[in-house]
Amino acid sequence: MKVMALDVGTKRIGVAVSDPSGTLARSLKVIQRHPEGPASDIAEIARLVADEGAQRIVVGLPMTLRGEIGPQAQFTLSFIDALRDALEIQVETWDESYSTVAAADALRSQGLRGRRQKERIDATAAAVILQGYLEAHPQSNATKVNG
C-alpha cells in the first residue's frame, strides 16, 4: 500500500510518499501554503494523492514535550479535519517528535546547509515521519503478491 505523509506547518507543508510496498519513504516536495486558506492546500494534496496513487495519508502531529496537544497540534488537527472532509482516503496522525531535528541531521550529513537545507527540510521531515510510521506498521502496509 502506498502511503503519503504530511508535515503541516503554517508556511509550508512537507510531503513524502512510500514505495508501493509501503516499506521505504522518500521526500516528494514542499507545498508553500496558499494565502487563500486550507482549501487550496488540500486541493494540491488531493492532486498529489491521485498522481502518486496513495491509499492513506499520515499527518505528523506536533505534541508538546510533555505529550500534550498544544497550539501547533490544535492547528494541525483542524487541518486534518478539513483534509478528512475533502478526501475519500484514510487520514491518520503520527507523532512527529524530533522529525525536524532528524531531517536537519540527515540533510547536514548530505552536505546541505543554509538555504538549500531550508528548502528541503519540510519534505525530509515528512519522510522521517513516514518512515517511522511504516516501520511501526509493517503488516498493514504490505501489498499482497500473487504468485
N, C-alpha and C positions, 0 to 999 in steps of 0.2 A: 504494500500500500504506500502510495506516495503521500508524504506529509509536508505541509508548509508551516513555517514558523514566522512569527512577527515579534519584533522588539519595538513596541509602541512608545514613542516619545512625543513631546509637544511640538517639536520642529521636524522630526524625521521618523520614518518607520523603516526599520531594517527588516529585510525579507531573506529567508533561507528556505531551501527545499531539500527533501531527501531524494535518494535514488529510488527507483521503482520498488526495490525490495524492502525499503524502509529501514536500512541499516546505516547509511552514511549521509551526513548532512553537508551541504555546500552553501556558501553565501550566494545570493542571487542578485540583489540590488538594494538600493536605498531609495525610498519614496520621500520626496520633500512634501511635507504636509501642505495641503491646499488651504488657502485663507477662506475659501467658501464654506469650510466645515467638513465634518467627517464623511458626508455623503460622497464627495469627490474622491476621498481617500479609499473608501470602501469600494467604489466603482473600479478604481485602479486595481485593488486587491482582487476583486471578482474576475477581472480580465486575466490577472496572473494565475489565479486558480484554474481558470479554463485553459490557458495556454500551457500550463505545466501539468495539467491533469491531476491536481492534488485532490485527495479524498478526505482530508482532515486538516484543520488549522490548529496549531498550538500557539498560544499567545503568552509571552513571558509576563508574569505577574510580579511587580516590584514590591515585595514585602519589606517592612522595616527590619532593622537588625534584631528587633525583639519578636519578629514573626507576626507582626500585626499589619492590618491594612491601613496604610497612611494615605495622604493626599494623592500621591502619584499612582498608587494602586487603585484608588477610587476613580481617578481619571481613566485608567486602563480598563477597569470594569465597565464603565459607561461606554467606552469604545467597543468592548466585547459584546455588550447588549445590542448595540446598533449593528454590529457585524452578524450576530446570530439572527437578527430580524431580516437582514438583507440576503443572506446566503443560505443555501439548502444543504450545506455540509456541516459536519460536527465541528464545533469550536470548543477547545479545551484550554485551560490555563496550566502553566508550569512555572515553578519557582525560578526566577531569573537571577537569584542572588549571585553576585560576583561575576556574572556573564560579561559585563563590560570590562572588568579587570582582566579576565581570562582572554577576551578578544584583544585588548591592548597588548598584552604579553605576546600573544600569537603574532600580531602584526609587527611588533618590535623585533621579534625573532626572525621575521622575514625582511628586516631592514627598513620597514616603513615607519616614518616618524612625521610629526607635524601635520601639515595639511593633507598629505597623502593618507596618513593614518586616519585622520578625522573623516575623510570622505568614505572610508570603508568600515569604520568601527561598528556602525549600527547593523550592517548586514552580517558582519563577522560575529557580533553578539547574538544575532538571531540564529546563526549556525551553531554557536555554543549551546544555546537554549535547546535547539532541536536535537543536537547530538545527545545531550543529557536525557531528553525525553525518549529518544529512540533506544538508548541503552537500558532505560528503565522499563520499556515496554517491548521487548523483542518478539514476543509471541503475537501481540495484537497488530503488529505492523507487517509481519511476514506475508508475502504473497505465496499462494499455493502454486507449485509447479506440477503440471500434469506430465507424467512420464510414460 
